Amino acid sequence: MPVRPADIDLAHRLADAAGAVIRPYFRKPHGLETKADHSPVTLADKEAEAAMRRLLDAECAGDGVHGEEYGIKPGVTNRQWVLDPIDGTRSFTAGRAIFGTLIALLEDGWPVLGIIDQPVQRERWVGVAGRPTTFNGVPVRTRACPALEGAVVATTSPHLFAEGDVPHYMALVAAASGGHVRQGPVYGGDCYNYGLLASGHLDIVCESGLQLYDFAALAPIVEGAGGRLCDWNGDPLTASSEGHVLAIGDPARAEEVLEALRATPHEH
């Protein structure tokens, strides 16, 4: 069933509401705290998610909601809204405008609508199943990648990976760089990297340990721009995925990327 225009409009208004909360806190006092999992959270995170939840409660109270800051509200429909008010809180607290608000709509566990919104720079990627991805209203496409060697790889930080995942990530980096340290990956960026990949500025984004609210919005955006989003086995991402996320701008490189991930660094 196609995504309803009303849902797309609502997703835009959710992003607008979050951005209106976040912008006044950027590079200003923001009430930084540390959560039980040692990750940072600010007043901007909490208040932005609360603003989005108020809208959802008013307009589609029967739908489920899964947010990073306030957890899961069960629904009575086959739909679930997934919210991450600030994906990249570390960047936000450091004054770096490469964080984003993530908004997704899942139907029967499958992401059918996704938004990456960078509220400070007023940049917004929108992906809708069956439609081209847009950046500020203009369709965008991933770029061709003629070979894995020379591909630009990005990740937020391998320090966020589970220890056993790091050698596989390093094997991918080695294959892409051809062993040249100066051709290393791009670090930092969180969800912003996936928008850049959709717009044709990066070739591969590789992450480990993500939660549903970190990746639910990404599939419609990457795939609507011509790329591929999957786990490290090459399987599509759904609500039950474990958090190994791989975005490939040029699907022609997919098998090479997956093969490199299965290797270990000394094999290159």
PyMOL commands that set and color helices and strands:
alter all, ss='L'
color gray80, all
select helices_A, chain A and resi 5-25+43-59+89-93+158-160+163-177+181-183+192-198+212-215+218-224+251-262+265-267
alter helices_A, ss='H'
color red, helices_A
select strands_A, chain A and resi 33-34+40-41+64-67+71-73+79-87+100-107+110-118+123-128+134-135+138-139+153-155+186-187+204-207+228-230+245-248
alter strands_A, ss='S'
color yellow, strands_A
deselect
rebuild
show_as cartoon
